[in-house]
Amino acid sequence: MVSARQAVFELCTMLKLGDIEDTAFEAKEIFREITGRLPLLSDEITQEQLGEMLLLGKQRADGVPLQYLFGKWEFFGLPFFVGEGVLIPRPETELLAQLAVDELKNGGNMLDLCSGTGCVAISAAKNTCARIYAVELYDEAYSYLERNIIENKADVTAIKGDALDPALLSELTFSVITANPPYLTRQEMNELQREVRHEPETALFGGEDGLDFYRRLVPLWSGRLDKGGILAFEVGDGQSEDVKALLENEALRTEIIPDLQGICRVVFGRKM
């Protein structure tokens, strides 16, 4: 048997060698993944469990995202399968999900574009009575979308299609349209952290200035809003004013929502 203290120490040492920033947090999360509990000073684990922890620790030190190692991550209080080929749900994206939930309190139709894991669409489905559609183009990401709908028993219609296809669901209008499109610039792609390089480029790169998808999505989907409906995006740091201008060009009344770090993270336009 090995003490929990010793296991966490060995994990922290390994993670530190891999330049992991918060070694204590990640070591405890790896411990919990293997044992099902956080480490206590009086705990003991088996040598086999220690071996499993150190294997994960080695992969993490090599730059594999913790979320991919575990295969599942929490978003908006719900579990989501994640892995190679799909963008990892991030806490700041919960702003977009919360906005959708707030707007759909009386029901309506919602469309989530570039859905990936389905985290925004599924969170809205579990917290409203709206009719919700989630669109994803790429095979690997779409498979996670389908799995997560089943995992969360969510009433979401998954559609394998292109968010830039003008014929998509052409018979419908929507109270809420959300998207977390690729928005990293060329420079940001060249400076990516090791962990982020494991995520699909198709979910990250938004053109030289990061705005390619917004330029095409805004005019395409603004006309598909119900009166009072919103078209809402997650945006990168420094992009909010540009996306706001694109929405205003379509005669939408705009608002910007900052995240907890003060970064302008969600921009939306309302059809009046």
RABEL-V194369 format. One record per pair of residues at least 24 apart in sequence whose ideal C-beta (glycine too) atoms are under 8 Angstrom apart, sorted by the first residue. I is the first residue (numbers start at 1). GAP is how many residues later the second one is. Records with the same first field share a line. If there is no record, write none. Layout:
I=GAP ; GAP
//
This chain:
1=43 ; 44 ; 45 ; 46
2=42 ; 43 ; 44 ; 45 ; 47 ; 48
3=40 ; 41 ; 42
4=27 ; 35 ; 36 ; 37 ; 38 ; 39 ; 40 ; 41
5=34 ; 36
7=24 ; 32 ; 38 ; 42 ; 43 ; 46
8=31
10=40 ; 43 ; 44 ; 47
11=42 ; 43 ; 46
14=40 ; 43 ; 44 ; 47
15=42 ; 45 ; 46
17=44
18=42 ; 43 ; 44 ; 45
20=40 ; 41
26=34 ; 40
27=30
29=37 ; 41
30=26 ; 27 ; 30 ; 36 ; 39
33=36 ; 37
63=131 ; 132 ; 134 ; 135
64=131 ; 134
65=130 ; 131 ; 133 ; 134
68=130
75=42 ; 44 ; 48
76=43 ; 47 ; 50 ; 51
78=41 ; 44 ; 45 ; 48 ; 74
79=72 ; 73
80=37 ; 38 ; 39 ; 42 ; 64 ; 68 ; 71 ; 72
81=36 ; 63 ; 66 ; 67 ; 70
82=35 ; 62
83=61
84=56 ; 114 ; 116
85=53 ; 54 ; 55 ; 56 ; 58 ; 59 ; 115
86=30 ; 31 ; 54 ; 55 ; 58 ; 113 ; 114 ; 117
87=29 ; 30 ; 54 ; 93 ; 112 ; 113 ; 116 ; 117
88=111
89=27 ; 28 ; 30
92=142 ; 167 ; 168 ; 171 ; 173
93=26 ; 27 ; 87 ; 141
94=29
95=139 ; 162 ; 164 ; 170 ; 171
96=24 ; 82 ; 84 ; 136 ; 137 ; 138 ; 170
97=26 ; 27
99=79 ; 131 ; 133 ; 158 ; 167 ; 169
100=24 ; 28 ; 76 ; 78 ; 132
101=26 ; 27
103=72 ; 73 ; 127
104=24 ; 25 ; 26 ; 71 ; 72
107=24 ; 68
108=66 ; 67 ; 68 ; 118 ; 121
109=24 ; 63 ; 64 ; 65 ; 66 ; 67 ; 117
110=64 ; 65 ; 66 ; 67 ; 68
111=24 ; 58 ; 61 ; 63 ; 65 ; 66 ; 67 ; 110 ; 113
112=65 ; 66 ; 67
113=50 ; 64 ; 65 ; 66 ; 68 ; 104 ; 108
114=49 ; 65 ; 66 ; 67 ; 68 ; 89 ; 99
115=26 ; 30 ; 43
116=25 ; 28 ; 29 ; 64 ; 87
117=24 ; 27 ; 28 ; 31
118=26 ; 27 ; 30 ; 31 ; 36 ; 38 ; 40
119=29
120=58 ; 60
121=33 ; 35 ; 57
122=26 ; 27 ; 30 ; 32 ; 34
124=52
125=27 ; 29 ; 30 ; 31
126=26 ; 28
130=45 ; 46
131=24 ; 26
132=24 ; 25
133=24 ; 26 ; 36 ; 39
134=24 ; 25
135=24 ; 25 ; 26 ; 27 ; 28 ; 33
136=24 ; 25
137=24 ; 25 ; 26
138=62 ; 64 ; 65
140=60
141=59 ; 62
163=50 ; 54
164=49 ; 52 ; 53 ; 56
166=54
172=52
173=51 ; 52 ; 53 ; 56
174=50 ; 51 ; 52 ; 55
175=50 ; 51 ; 53 ; 54 ; 55
176=53 ; 54 ; 56
177=44 ; 47 ; 48 ; 52 ; 53 ; 54 ; 55
178=54 ; 55
179=34 ; 38 ; 53 ; 54 ; 55
180=53 ; 54
181=25 ; 32 ; 33 ; 36 ; 52
182=24 ; 28 ; 30 ; 31
183=27 ; 28 ; 30 ; 31 ; 51 ; 52 ; 53 ; 56
184=26 ; 52
185=24 ; 25 ; 51
188=48
206=30
210=26 ; 29
211=28 ; 31 ; 32 ; 35
214=25 ; 28 ; 29 ; 32
215=31
218=25 ; 28 ; 29 ; 31 ; 32 ; 51
219=30 ; 31
222=25 ; 28 ; 30 ; 47 ; 49
223=27
225=27 ; 46
226=45
227=44 ; 45
228=42 ; 43 ; 44
229=41 ; 42
230=38 ; 39 ; 40 ; 41
231=37 ; 38 ; 40
232=34 ; 35 ; 36 ; 37
233=33 ; 34 ; 35
234=31 ; 32
235=29 ; 30 ; 31 ; 32
237=26 ; 27
240=24 ; 25 ; 27
243=24
244=25
//
